[in-house]
Amino acid sequence: MADVPRTRVYDAVDELQMQGLVSIEAYSPKQFIPVSPETVRRKFRAETTHRLARLMTALYELEADTKQIKQRGIWTVDGEAAVTDRIVAFITAADEEISYLASDRIHSKELVDGLAVAAESDISVSVGGLSEAGMSQLQREIPCATQLTTDVGMVPMIHRLIVVDGSKALISTRTETQKSEPKAETAIWCGDDQNSLVTISKALLSQHTDQQ
């Protein structure tokens, strides 16, 4: 079934034995007995868990070193998926509060799950730009989420906006592409509370909230 050439069968089975997936009985000729599917599942699950734990440990160590570097510049990111990844990273790193402004269409499951985890950690979650139905649905998943009175339409050109802990901010917009293609999302972000982008983002949220 695996299309292993006959001349390679013994080598292949020897490798499977080294992986603990095949038993070899020393008869003449040799007999090969595979382990059960459940054993295979447990083995690969344990290996995957171990590799993931090593990976996350390395990533957290890298993140700890990175956080020691002051980020005073404004960074750019292009593409909806990349912008979403950056927003999720902001949400994951939040300690106290998250203010997120976007329309119903771009509240992906990944973002909602991230906000839910943050809320479970007693982080204040405020969301704006949703329709009444969208907000009701969000509050079913995140009961403690509060609604920002700011609407996406109140802030011209802004597609998404997030402020985390009053020290990180991201603003995205839609840019024109070829006529046959949808508009592409691009964003600017920073992770320093002394940066003007954070100041502007907080002012946009508070200004339009105060007007309500």
Secondary structure, DSSP 4 states (H G I P E B T S, - for coil): -----GGGHHHHHHHHHHTTSEEEE--SS-EEEEPPHHHHHHHHHHHHHHHHHHHHHHHHHHHHHHHTS---S-EEEESHHHHHHHHHHHHHT-SSEEEEE--GGG--HHHHHHHHHHHHTT-EEEEES--HHHHHHHHHH-TT-EE-S--GGGSTT-SEEEEETTTEEEEEEEE---TTSPPEEEEEEE--TTSHHHHHHHHHHHHHHHH-
